[in-house]
Amino acid sequence: MPNTNAFQIFSGEAYPLGATPDGEGTNFALFSANADKVYLCLFDSSGKNEIQRIPLPEFSDDVWHGYINGVKPGDLYGYRVDGVFEPHKGHRFNVDKLLIDPYAKQLKGDFVWSDSHLAYDRQSTQQDLTIDNRDNAAFIPKCVVTSFDKLDVNNVSKLSQPIRNRDAIIYEVHVKGFTQLNSEVPEDFRGTFKGLAEKKVIDYLKDLGVTSVELLPTSAYFDESFLLEKGLKNYWGYNSIAFFAPEARYCYQDDLSEFKQLVSAFHEAGIEVILDVVYNHTAEGDHLGPTYSFKGIDNASYYRLQDNDKRYYVNHSGCGNTLNLQHPRVLQLVMDSLRYWVEVMGVDGFRFDLAPILGRGRQGKDDFVDYSSFFAAVRQDPVLAQVKLIAEPWDVGPGGYQLGRFPKNWLEWNDRFRDTLRRFWRGDSGMLPELAKRLHGSHDIFSQKGRRPYSSVNYIASHDGFTLDDLVSFNHRHNDANGEVSQDGHSANFSCNYGIEGKADDSLICSLREKQKRNMIASVILAQGTPMLLSGDEIGHSQQGNNNAYCQDNSISWIDWSNLSSSSSRHLHSFIKSLLQLRKEHPLLNRKSYQHGDIISHKTALPDISWLHQSGQMMNPGNWHDQQLKCFGMLLADVEDVNEKQKNHIRPNETCSIEYGNDDALLVIFNASEQDVEFNFPRLNGEWKIIIDTSNSTLEQEKIAFFENENENKQLLAIKILANTCVVLSYEDSSTSSV
């Protein structure tokens, strides 16, 4: 830090917000419409000593700003904001609290919980709140002045070929949990961005066949005090405090380039990076929560407050507060943050936590609309309009379930797919009508004009809930380690332990569990829509029955790569890898638009999609209403010629590297009953091959029949589908040549 006497202070500029160095000094700009005074606090290189407190000299368009000559990249700072302390009117200014700049690009120093983060005196009464005058600077990280340019060839490598929405295969990853126990990663790098960027890690993902890695929150977040008091931490990271800054605990050294190197490494392997982002609430909690940043800068602007008493927050997030995206400056903060992650850090898209909050109106007019200020801003933004946008389509506010109602270019997590497939494979009755809709890309939800099957993100497990292995091992949640008497997490998991809770030694139970895992993951990959896998599911990762491991920064959550030493995990990994390759090779599993059985294939005379009873006939209303029927087939027929396929799958100047499956049709048979079923084929003239049979842990093609006999009459043949089994067969008409 330069000598404090060298600082010269000028009025500076109100734009851009944040700290902007130019080589000689730094411009500081902070929005606060209701403050009386804003102080820039400069710290020495240790972050322990405040060496100068400078009042920002200018106030323009609700922005306090000043240019400080001599402040350079790497210098540390924070803010103190003075104003009235009137919580019942929405104002919580307290000049004794050091605050994080909402536009900080990097934080330095450890966060330490202390009562001094509270802006109010705990001894004050509910109606007569008084201010707390303790200084919290010793317990909060300091902001770092940073200088980064937009993307260029020496910055972050771009994807040589962007991943189209319809081609995406998403893999959800926790930065720390994925590498913490991975012996292939150098020990010092484990749990960090550098560890995730290791070549062996990326080679593993590329070999598996995923196209898109979705990272759980990577922006700076703080641990909640109630967790720290129990000896726990916030592991998932959904407790953001600085929307531009990478989380320091994932950095090997305090170097922002580590995240950019991670993105570059993935891009060079042809894998895109999607960030899980949290713009619905912050780490500052409810009316009794701490003051780290927004509350002390301009509480009445940044948060949605109750009309009858502005001491209290609207809580659509379930985390104590809700960001006020209807305020133009808060919307600007979110938009600037998103663009920063794309333009400077190089990411390819975002998954928005509790996304309905982004579409809610003002208090009193709180309905969700897909043309809200936020959605309108994203749609017209020349940067963000070109990246992947994925919604978690629910929050805890009124009318918070909005699956299918997001803008047409968005993808959405489909929990109805998840729950339907779980219930079907555990043997629930009457599931076939709902299952058909989910396998068809949830056309009943997403087939509005302009939407495509890929709008539905299909998954069986995610970070929130049971892992795939736990779905077949536990009937009940076992969250005792969270310290909430196992009352947290989902109560309706639609899981089944098949005879014993937890780990089993019985070979029959183990065999059935492994088959059910293959059934569920095959259903995700074979369905129309965008498949998403939870990292570790492919090798049998278990969280010991914990379905809400948000606070388990330990072996409960960390992926145990030693699982690969077991034959069952190796077989599952190989099975999923083969399934992903099959999906890429068979365009019938990844159609570009919804089809409803009204287009007939000129090759086979089959509809583009149809649903078959085990008799080989089309499902009729009586079949659909048969509550005990647990087996049916989805028949997909090819209605495109070769030129049309190439047009739809190959971009200009791109060489075709996909060998299309030689199938004129695919028949996917689902049998969730506990009995074997004889399934009759429709009357066709051609050859069928088994390409998937989940009763086996490997995928080996097997020719099963020709539909012809010595009298040249078509012959109806059948196949035995074992209990709890999914089988996929490809069909080639004997009168047509191969594609």
C-alpha positions in Angstrom: 0.0 0.0 0.0 1.5 3.4 -1.0 2.2 6.1 1.6 -1.2 7.5 2.7 0.1 11.1 2.2 0.4 10.3 -1.5 -3.3 10.0 -2.0 -5.0 12.7 -4.0 -8.8 12.7 -4.1 -10.8 13.8 -7.1 -14.5 13.7 -7.9 -14.2 10.8 -10.2 -17.1 9.2 -12.2 -20.4 7.6 -11.2 -19.9 4.9 -13.8 -18.9 2.1 -13.8 -19.9 1.0 -10.3 -17.2 -0.7 -8.2 -13.5 -0.1 -8.1 -12.0 0.7 -11.5 -8.2 1.1 -11.6 -6.4 2.9 -14.6 -2.8 2.5 -13.7 -2.4 5.8 -11.8 -5.3 5.4 -9.4 -8.7 3.9 -8.9 -12.3 5.2 -9.4 -14.7 4.1 -6.7 -18.5 4.3 -7.2 -21.1 2.9 -4.9 -24.9 3.1 -5.3 -26.9 4.2 -2.2 -30.0 6.3 -2.6 -30.6 6.9 1.1 -27.2 7.3 2.7 -26.0 10.6 4.2 -22.3 9.8 3.7 -20.1 7.1 2.3 -16.5 6.4 3.5 -13.9 4.5 1.5 -11.7 2.6 4.0 -8.3 1.6 2.8 -6.3 -1.2 4.5 -2.7 -2.3 4.6 -1.7 -5.5 2.7 -2.5 -7.7 5.8 -6.1 -6.5 5.8 -5.9 -5.9 9.5 -5.2 -2.2 9.7 -7.4 0.5 8.3 -4.9 3.1 7.2 -7.2 5.8 5.8 -10.9 6.6 5.7 -11.9 8.8 2.8 -15.3 10.3 2.3 -16.4 9.9 -1.3 -16.7 13.5 -2.5 -19.5 13.3 -5.1 -23.1 12.1 -5.2 -24.6 11.8 -8.7 -27.7 9.8 -9.8 -27.8 8.1 -6.4 -24.1 7.0 -6.7 -21.4 8.1 -4.4 -18.1 8.3 -6.2 -14.5 9.5 -6.1 -11.1 9.0 -7.8 -8.2 8.2 -5.4 -4.8 8.7 -7.0 -2.2 6.1 -5.9 -4.6 3.2 -5.3 -3.6 0.3 -7.5 -4.7 -3.3 -8.3 -4.1 -5.5 -5.3 -4.9 -2.8 -2.7 -7.6 -3.6 -0.1 -10.7 -1.7 0.8 -14.2 -1.7 2.2 -16.9 0.8 2.8 -18.6 2.4 5.8 -21.9 4.1 5.1 -23.6 6.7 7.4 -27.2 7.4 7.6 -30.3 7.0 9.8 -30.8 3.7 11.7 -34.6 3.3 11.5 -35.4 -0.4 10.8 -39.1 0.2 11.0 -38.7 2.5 8.0 -36.4 0.1 6.2 -33.1 1.9 7.0 -30.2 0.1 8.8 -27.2 2.4 8.3 -24.4 1.9 10.8 -21.1 3.6 10.1 -19.3 1.3 12.6 -19.8 -1.7 10.2 -17.3 -2.4 7.5 -19.2 -3.4 4.3 -18.3 -5.4 1.2 -18.6 -3.6 -2.1 -21.4 -5.3 -4.1 -19.1 -5.0 -7.2 -16.0 -6.5 -5.5 -14.3 -8.8 -7.9 -12.2 -10.5 -5.2 -12.2 -10.9 -1.4 -9.2 -11.4 0.8 -9.1 -12.7 4.3 -11.2 -15.1 6.3 -14.8 -14.5 7.3 -15.2 -15.0 11.0 -18.6 -15.0 12.7 -19.0 -12.4 15.4 -21.9 -10.7 17.0 -20.3 -7.5 15.9 -21.7 -8.1 12.4 -25.1 -7.3 13.9 -26.1 -3.7 13.2 -28.5 -3.6 16.1 -28.1 -4.1 19.9 -29.4 -7.5 20.9 -30.5 -6.1 24.2 -32.8 -3.6 22.6 -36.6 -4.2 22.6 -38.6 -5.2 19.6 -40.2 -1.8 19.2 -37.2 0.4 20.3 -34.2 -1.0 18.4 -30.9 0.6 19.2 -27.7 0.6 17.2 -24.7 -1.6 17.9 -21.5 0.5 17.8 -18.9 -2.3 17.7 -16.5 -2.4 14.8 -16.6 -5.7 12.8 -13.6 -4.9 10.5 -11.4 -7.6 12.1 -13.9 -10.4 11.2 -14.8 -9.6 7.6 -12.8 -10.1 4.3 -11.6 -7.1 2.5 -12.3 -6.2 -1.1 -9.5 -6.3 -3.5 -8.9 -3.7 -6.3 -8.7 -5.9 -9.5 -8.0 -5.3 -13.1 -9.3 -7.7 -15.7 -9.9 -7.2 -19.4 -12.6 -8.8 -21.5 -11.9 -12.1 -23.3 -9.1 -12.3 -25.7 -6.8 -15.0 -27.0 -4.4 -14.6 -24.1 -7.2 -14.6 -21.5 -9.8 -17.5 -21.7 -10.0 -20.0 -24.5 -13.4 -20.1 -26.1 -15.2 -23.2 -27.2 -14.2 -24.1 -30.7 -17.9 -25.1 -31.3 -20.7 -24.0 -28.9 -22.9 -26.7 -27.5 -26.4 -26.3 -28.8 -29.2 -26.6 -26.3 -30.5 -29.7 -27.9 -27.1 -31.5 -27.8 -26.3 -30.7 -24.1 -25.7 -33.5 -21.6 -25.4 -31.7 -18.3 -23.2 -33.0 -15.4 -23.8 -31.3 -12.0 -20.5 -30.8 -10.1 -19.4 -29.4 -6.7 -15.9 -27.9 -7.1 -14.6 -29.2 -3.8 -16.5 -32.5 -3.5 -15.5 -33.7 -7.0 -11.7 -33.6 -6.3 -11.2 -33.7 -2.5 -10.8 -37.5 -2.4 -9.4 -38.0 -6.0 -6.0 -39.5 -5.9 -5.4 -38.5 -9.5 -5.3 -34.9 -8.4 -2.2 -33.5 -6.7 -3.0 -33.2 -3.0 -2.4 -29.5 -2.8 -4.9 -28.9 -5.6 -7.7 -31.0 -4.3 -10.9 -29.1 -3.6 -10.0 -26.1 -5.7 -10.5 -24.7 -9.2 -6.9 -25.9 -10.0 -7.8 -29.4 -9.0 -10.9 -29.4 -11.2 -8.9 -28.1 -14.1 -6.5 -31.1 -13.9 -6.1 -32.9 -17.2 -7.0 -36.3 -15.7 -10.2 -34.9 -14.3 -11.3 -33.3 -17.6 -10.3 -36.5 -19.5 -12.6 -38.4 -17.2 -15.5 -36.2 -18.0 -14.8 -36.2 -21.7 -14.5 -39.9 -21.7 -17.8 -40.3 -19.9 -19.5 -38.3 -22.6 -20.9 -35.2 -20.9 -20.9 -31.9 -22.8 -21.7 -29.4 -20.1 -20.5 -29.1 -16.5 -22.8 -27.3 -14.2 -21.0 -26.0 -11.1 -22.7 -25.5 -7.8 -22.3 -21.8 -6.7 -18.8 -20.6 -7.1 -19.3 -16.9 -6.2 -18.3 -15.8 -2.7 -20.5 -16.9 0.1 -20.5 -17.0 4.0 -21.3 -19.7 6.4 -24.5 -19.1 8.5 -23.9 -18.5 12.2 -26.3 -21.3 13.3 -24.2 -23.8 11.3 -20.9 -22.6 12.7 -22.3 -22.9 16.2 -22.9 -26.6 15.5 -19.5 -27.2 14.0 -20.8 -27.3 10.4 -20.3 -25.2 7.3 -22.4 -24.2 4.3 -21.1 -26.7 1.8 -23.3 -26.1 -1.2 -22.7 -22.4 -1.3 -26.3 -21.0 -1.7 -25.6 -18.1 0.6 -24.0 -15.5 -1.6 -22.5 -12.2 -0.5 -20.4 -11.0 -3.5 -21.8 -11.8 -6.9 -18.7 -11.0 -8.9 -16.0 -12.7 -6.7 -15.0 -16.3 -7.0 -15.2 -18.2 -3.7 -11.9 -17.9 -1.9 -12.0 -21.4 -0.4 -11.9 -22.8 -3.9 -8.7 -20.9 -4.8 -5.3 -22.7 -4.3 -3.7 -19.2 -4.1 -5.5 -15.9 -4.1 -5.4 -15.7 -7.9 -8.4 -15.0 -10.0 -6.7 -16.5 -13.0 -7.3 -20.0 -11.5 -11.0 -19.8 -12.4 -10.3 -18.6 -15.9 -7.7 -21.4 -16.3 -10.4 -23.8 -15.3 -12.8 -22.5 -17.9 -10.1 -22.6 -20.5 -9.2 -26.2 -19.7 -12.8 -27.3 -20.1 -13.2 -25.3 -23.3 -10.1 -26.9 -24.8 -11.7 -30.3 -24.1 -15.0 -29.2 -25.8 -16.9 -29.0 -22.6 -18.9 -25.9 -21.6 -19.1 -24.4 -18.1 -22.5 -23.4 -16.6 -22.6 -21.6 -13.2 -25.3 -22.1 -10.6 -26.1 -18.6 -9.5 -28.0 -17.2 -6.5 -29.7 -13.8 -7.2 -32.8 -14.4 -5.1 -31.3 -13.6 -1.6 -28.1 -12.9 0.2 -26.2 -14.1 3.2 -27.5 -11.3 5.4 -30.6 -13.3 6.5 -33.8 -11.9 8.0 -34.5 -8.9 10.3 -32.3 -10.5 13.0 -29.5 -11.3 10.6 -26.0 -9.7 10.2 -24.9 -6.7 8.1 -22.2 -7.5 5.7 -23.0 -5.4 2.7 -26.4 -4.6 1.2 -28.2 -4.0 4.5 -25.7 -1.3 5.5 -25.4 0.2 2.0 -29.1 0.8 1.3 -31.4 -1.8 2.9 -34.5 -0.1 1.6 -33.4 -0.4 -2.0 -31.7 -3.8 -2.2 -34.3 -5.8 -0.4 -38.0 -6.3 -0.6 -39.6 -5.2 2.7 -43.0 -5.8 4.3 -45.4 -2.9 3.6 -46.8 -2.8 7.2 -43.4 -2.7 8.9 -40.3 -2.3 6.9 -38.2 -3.9 9.6 -39.3 -7.2 8.2 -38.4 -8.8 4.9 -40.4 -10.4 2.2 -39.1 -14.0 2.3 -39.8 -15.8 -1.0 -36.4 -17.5 -0.8 -37.0 -19.2 2.5 -33.6 -17.9 3.6 -34.7 -14.7 5.3 -34.7 -12.1 2.6 -35.5 -11.5 -1.1 -33.5 -9.3 -3.4 -35.5 -6.5 -4.9 -34.9 -7.0 -8.7 -37.7 -4.5 -9.4 -35.3 -1.7 -8.3 -33.3 -0.6 -11.4 -30.0 -0.5 -9.5 -30.4 -4.0 -8.1 -31.3 -5.2 -11.6 -28.2 -3.5 -12.9 -26.1 -5.3 -10.3 -27.4 -8.7 -11.4 -27.0 -7.9 -15.1 -23.5 -6.5 -14.7 -22.6 -9.6 -12.6 -23.9 -12.0 -15.3 -22.1 -10.2 -18.1 -18.8 -10.2 -16.0 -18.9 -14.0 -15.7 -19.4 -14.4 -19.4 -17.2 -11.6 -20.8 -14.4 -11.7 -18.3 -14.5 -15.2 -16.7 -15.6 -17.0 -19.9 -18.5 -19.1 -18.7 -21.2 -20.4 -21.1 -24.4 -20.2 -19.2 -26.2 -20.1 -15.9 -28.6 -22.1 -13.8 -30.7 -19.7 -11.6 -31.6 -20.8 -8.1 -35.2 -20.2 -7.1 -35.8 -18.5 -10.4 -39.5 -17.5 -10.0 -38.2 -14.7 -7.7 -36.6 -13.2 -10.8 -40.0 -12.9 -12.4 -42.0 -11.5 -9.5 -43.5 -8.1 -9.5 -43.7 -5.5 -6.7 -45.3 -6.2 -3.3 -49.0 -6.4 -3.7 -48.6 -7.4 -7.4 -46.5 -10.4 -6.8 -47.5 -12.6 -9.7 -44.8 -14.3 -11.7 -44.6 -13.1 -15.3 -42.2 -14.1 -18.1 -41.8 -10.5 -19.2 -40.6 -9.1 -15.9 -37.9 -6.5 -15.9 -35.2 -9.2 -15.4 -36.4 -11.5 -18.2 -36.8 -8.5 -20.5 -33.3 -7.2 -19.7 -31.7 -10.7 -20.4 -33.7 -11.2 -23.6 -32.4 -7.9 -25.2 -28.8 -8.1 -23.8 -26.4 -8.9 -26.7 -24.2 -11.0 -24.4 -26.6 -12.9 -22.2 -29.0 -13.6 -25.1 -26.4 -16.0 -26.5 -25.7 -18.2 -23.4 -27.6 -21.1 -21.8 -30.2 -20.0 -19.3 -31.6 -22.7 -17.0 -34.3 -22.1 -14.3 -35.0 -23.9 -11.1 -38.7 -23.1 -11.6 -39.9 -22.8 -8.0 -39.5 -20.7 -4.9 -41.3 -20.7 -1.5 -43.5 -17.6 -2.2 -47.2 -17.7 -3.1 -47.7 -19.3 -6.5 -44.1 -20.3 -6.4 -44.3 -23.4 -8.7 -43.8 -22.1 -12.3 -42.6 -25.1 -14.3 -43.1 -24.5 -18.0 -43.8 -20.7 -17.7 -40.3 -19.3 -18.2 -39.3 -17.5 -21.4 -39.2 -19.7 -24.5 -35.4 -19.7 -24.8 -34.9 -21.0 -21.2 -34.4 -24.6 -20.1 -36.0 -25.7 -16.8 -35.3 -28.3 -14.2 -38.2 -30.7 -14.4 -39.0 -32.2 -11.0 -42.1 -33.8 -12.4 -39.9 -36.0 -14.6 -37.8 -36.9 -11.6 -40.7 -37.8 -9.3 -42.6 -39.7 -12.1 -39.6 -41.9 -13.0 -38.9 -42.6 -9.3 -42.4 -43.6 -8.6 -42.7 -45.7 -11.8 -39.6 -47.7 -11.2 -40.4 -48.4 -7.6 -43.6 -50.0 -8.8 -46.3 -47.4 -8.0 -49.6 -48.1 -9.8 -51.3 -46.0 -12.5 -48.1 -44.2 -13.6 -48.2 -45.0 -17.4 -50.0 -41.8 -18.6 -47.8 -39.5 -16.6 -44.7 -41.5 -17.6 -45.5 -41.2 -21.3 -45.7 -37.4 -21.0 -42.4 -37.2 -19.2 -40.6 -39.5 -21.8 -42.0 -37.3 -24.5 -40.1 -34.3 -23.3 -43.1 -33.2 -21.1 -44.9 -31.9 -24.1 -47.9 -31.1 -21.9 -45.8 -28.6 -20.0 -43.4 -27.2 -22.6 -45.0 -27.6 -26.1 -46.1 -24.0 -26.3 -45.3 -22.3 -29.6 -41.6 -21.8 -29.8 -40.4 -24.3 -27.2 -38.6 -27.5 -27.8 -38.2 -30.8 -26.1 -34.8 -29.7 -24.8 -36.6 -27.1 -22.6 -37.1 -29.9 -20.1 -34.0 -30.7 -18.1 -34.6 -34.3 -17.1 -32.9 -35.8 -14.1 -33.4 -38.5 -11.5 -31.0 -37.0 -8.9 -29.4 -33.6 -8.2 -27.4 -32.1 -5.3 -30.7 -31.5 -3.5 -32.0 -34.9 -2.4 -31.0 -38.5 -2.5 -28.2 -39.6 -4.8 -29.0 -42.4 -7.3 -27.5 -45.0 -5.0 -29.4 -43.7 -2.0 -32.7 -43.8 -4.0 -32.4 -47.6 -4.1 -30.9 -48.0 -0.6 -33.1 -45.9 1.8 -36.9 -45.6 2.4 -36.4 -42.6 4.7 -34.0 -39.6 5.0 -31.2 -39.9 7.5 -30.1 -36.4 8.1 -29.1 -36.6 11.8 -25.6 -35.2 10.9 -27.3 -31.9 10.0 -28.4 -31.4 13.6 -32.0 -30.8 12.8 -33.5 -34.1 14.0 -33.8 -35.3 10.4 -36.7 -32.8 9.9 -34.9 -31.0 7.1 -34.8 -32.0 3.5 -37.6 -33.6 1.4 -40.0 -35.9 3.1 -41.3 -37.3 -0.2 -38.4 -39.0 -1.9 -40.3 -41.8 -3.8 -37.4 -44.1 -3.0 -37.2 -47.8 -2.1 -34.7 -49.8 -0.2 -35.8 -53.2 -1.6 -35.7 -55.0 1.7 -33.3 -53.4 4.1 -32.4 -49.8 5.0 -28.9 -48.8 4.0 -26.1 -51.0 2.9 -27.0 -54.6 2.1 -25.1 -57.8 1.9 -27.8 -59.9 0.4 -26.8 -60.6 -3.2 -30.4 -60.5 -4.5 -31.1 -57.1 -3.0 -27.8 -55.7 -4.3 -28.5 -57.1 -7.8 -31.9 -55.5 -7.9 -30.6 -52.2 -6.6 -28.0 -52.1 -9.4 -30.6 -52.9 -12.0 -32.9 -50.2 -10.7 -30.1 -47.7 -10.9 -29.6 -48.7 -14.6 -33.3 -48.4 -15.2 -33.6 -44.9 -13.8 -30.4 -43.5 -15.4 -31.4 -45.1 -18.8 -34.8 -43.4 -18.6 -33.1 -40.1 -18.1 -30.8 -40.6 -21.1 -33.4 -42.2 -23.4 -36.2 -39.6 -22.8 -36.7 -36.6 -25.1 -35.3 -33.5 -23.4 -32.0 -32.5 -21.9 -30.5 -35.1 -19.7 -28.7 -34.1 -16.5 -26.6 -36.4 -14.3 -25.4 -35.8 -10.7 -21.7 -36.3 -10.4 -20.7 -39.4 -8.6 -23.9 -41.3 -9.5 -22.1 -43.1 -12.2 -19.8 -44.8 -9.6 -22.4 -45.4 -6.9 -21.7 -42.4 -4.6 -23.8 -42.5 -1.4 -24.5 -39.8 1.1 -25.5 -42.4 3.7 -29.2 -41.5 3.3 -28.7 -37.8 3.8 -31.0 -36.0 1.4 -30.1 -32.5 2.4 -26.3 -32.5 2.7 -26.0 -28.7 2.3 -23.9 -28.4 5.5 -21.8 -31.6 5.1 -18.3 -30.5 4.0 -16.9 -33.9 4.6 -16.9 -37.5 3.4 -20.7 -37.6 3.4 -20.6 -35.3 0.4 -17.2 -35.8 -1.1 -17.2 -38.3 -4.0 -15.3 -41.4 -2.9 -13.4 -42.4 -6.0 -12.3 -45.7 -4.4 -15.8 -46.9 -5.4 -14.3 -47.6 -8.8 -12.5 -50.6 -7.2 -15.8 -52.4 -7.0 -17.1 -54.3 -10.0 -20.6 -53.0 -9.6 -19.4 -49.3 -9.8 -17.2 -50.1 -12.8 -20.1 -51.7 -14.6 -22.4 -48.8 -13.8 -19.9 -46.3 -15.1 -19.4 -48.3 -18.3 -23.1 -48.6 -18.7 -23.7 -44.9 -18.4 -20.8 -44.1 -20.7 -22.3 -46.4 -23.3 -25.7 -44.9 -22.9 -24.5 -41.4 -23.5 -22.7 -42.5 -26.6 -25.9 -44.2 -27.8 -27.8 -41.0 -27.3 -25.4 -39.2 -29.5 -25.5 -41.8 -32.2 -29.3 -42.2 -32.4 -31.0 -38.9 -33.5 -34.4 -40.5 -32.7 -33.5 -40.0 -29.0 -32.9 -36.3 -29.4 -35.5 -34.8 -31.7 -35.5 -31.1 -32.5 -39.2 -30.6 -32.0 -42.3 -32.3 -30.4 -43.9 -35.0 -32.5 -47.4 -36.3 -31.7 -47.9 -39.4 -33.9 -49.4 -37.5 -36.8 -46.5 -37.9 -39.2 -46.0 -41.3 -40.8 -42.7 -42.7 -41.9 -42.5 -43.5 -45.6 -40.1 -46.3 -44.8 -42.0 -48.2 -42.1 -45.6 -46.7 -42.3 -45.1 -46.1 -38.5 -46.1 -42.8 -36.8 -43.2 -40.7 -35.7 -44.1 -41.6 -32.1 -46.5 -44.2 -30.7 -47.2 -46.1 -27.5 -47.5 -49.9 -27.5 -49.3 -52.3 -25.2 -47.4 -55.6 -24.5 -49.8 -57.2 -27.1 -48.0 -55.2 -29.8 -51.1 -53.1 -30.4 -51.4 -49.3 -29.8 -52.3 -48.4 -26.3 -56.1 -47.7 -26.0 -58.0 -45.7 -23.4 -58.6 -48.8 -21.4 -54.9 -49.6 -21.3 -54.1 -46.1 -20.2 -56.6 -46.3 -17.3 -55.5 -49.8 -16.2 -54.0 -48.9 -12.8 -52.1 -52.2 -12.6 -50.4 -52.0 -16.0 -46.7 -51.4 -15.4 -45.3 -52.2 -18.8 -45.5 -50.5 -22.2 -43.4 -49.5 -25.1 -42.4 -46.2 -26.7 -41.9 -46.6 -30.5 -40.0 -43.8 -32.3 -40.0 -44.0 -36.1 -37.6 -42.2 -38.4 -39.4 -39.7 -40.7 -36.4 -37.9 -42.0 -34.1 -38.7 -44.9 -30.3 -38.6 -44.8 -30.1 -35.0 -46.1 -32.5 -33.8 -43.5 -30.5 -35.5 -40.8 -27.3 -33.9 -41.9 -29.0 -30.5 -42.2 -30.3 -30.8 -38.6 -27.1 -32.1 -37.0 -24.2 -30.5 -38.9 -23.4 -26.8 -39.0 -21.8 -25.0 -41.9 -18.1 -25.9 -42.3 -18.4 -28.7 -39.8 -17.4 -32.2 -40.7 -19.8 -35.0 -39.7 -18.2 -37.1 -37.0 -21.4 -38.9 -35.9 -22.2 -42.3 -37.3 -26.0 -42.3 -37.3 -27.6 -45.5 -36.0 -28.9 -47.7 -38.8 -32.4 -47.7 -37.2 -35.6 -46.9 -39.0 -37.3 -47.1 -35.6 -36.4 -47.5 -31.9 -38.6 -49.4 -29.5 -38.1 -48.7 -25.8 -39.9 -51.1 -23.5 -40.3 -50.2 -19.8 -41.3 -53.0 -17.4 -41.6 -51.9 -13.7 -43.7 -54.9 -12.7 -42.3 -57.7 -10.5 -43.2 -60.3 -13.2 -41.6 -61.0 -16.6 -43.7 -59.8 -19.5 -44.0 -61.3 -23.0 -43.9 -58.3 -25.3 -45.2 -58.7 -28.8 -43.7 -56.7 -31.7 -45.8 -54.8 -34.1 -46.2 -56.4 -37.6 -43.3 -55.2 -39.6 -40.9 -56.6 -42.3 -37.4 -56.2 -41.0 -34.8 -56.9 -38.4 -34.7 -56.0 -34.7 -31.6 -55.8 -32.5 -31.4 -55.4 -28.8 -29.1 -52.5 -28.0 -30.0 -52.0 -24.3 -31.1 -54.5 -21.7 -30.8 -53.3 -18.1 -31.0 -56.8 -16.8 -27.4 -56.9 -18.0 -24.7 -54.5 -16.8 -23.2 -54.2 -20.3 -24.5 -53.0 -23.6 -24.1 -55.6 -26.3 -26.0 -55.6 -29.5 -27.9 -58.8 -30.3 -29.9 -59.6 -33.4 -33.1 -61.3 -32.3 -35.4 -61.9 -35.3 -36.3 -61.4 -38.9 -39.9 -60.8 -39.6 -40.3 -63.2 -42.5 -40.9 -66.9 -43.0 -40.9 -69.3 -45.9 -44.3 -68.3 -47.0 -43.3 -64.6 -47.1 -46.0 -63.8 -44.6 -45.3 -61.4 -41.8 -44.9 -63.1 -38.5 -45.7 -61.7 -35.1 -42.8 -62.4 -32.7 -42.3 -61.6 -29.1 -39.6 -60.9 -26.6 -39.5 -61.7 -22.9 -38.9 -58.5 -20.8 -37.7 -59.5 -17.4 -39.2 -58.0 -14.3 -37.9 -54.5 -13.5 -36.2 -54.1 -16.8 -35.8 -51.6 -19.6 -35.0 -52.9 -23.1 -34.3 -50.9 -26.2 -34.4 -52.4 -29.7 -33.5 -50.8 -33.0 -35.4 -51.8 -36.1 -34.2 -51.7 -39.7 -36.7 -52.3 -42.5 -35.3 -55.1 -44.7 -36.5 -53.2 -47.9 -34.3 -50.1 -47.2 -30.6 -49.6 -47.3 -28.5 -48.4 -44.4 -28.1 -44.7 -43.6 
